[in-house]
Amino acid sequence: GTEVGEKYVLLDLYRDGNVSPAVIKDILQRVGNSSAIVLLTLDLRWRKFFMLPLLENLLVYYPQEYHPEHDVEPFYNYLEKRYQPHKVALCEL
């Protein structure tokens, strides 16, 4: 369960696209300085950047993995129900 006062935020780069190695580096820096627990969604091609667990408050998801036809809606519904995250842009972290 979620602890009281625990804040989940969703950084949805799977849908928002616009990812580069520089953006990944920026994410890691911002998440490292954040008290929030960050749910990060990415396209599978970024998986190699997150092979190792990097930060305790960063949960990385690849929506395509959760459905064979790549219908990502059920996955997002799950995230919503499980964490009730507040959606943020990278600059808001």
Number of C-alpha atoms within 10 A of each C-alpha: 5 9 6 6 7 11 15 19 20 23 23 19 16 19 12 11 11 8 13 10 10 9 12 14 12 14 19 15 13 15 19 17 11 13 13 17 19 26 21 17 22 21 17 13 8 16 13 8 11 11 8 8 9 12 13 10 16 20 15 15 19 18 20 17 14 14 12 8 8 11 13 17 12 12 18 14 11 11 15 13 10 11 17 14 17 13 14 13 12 15 8 8 18
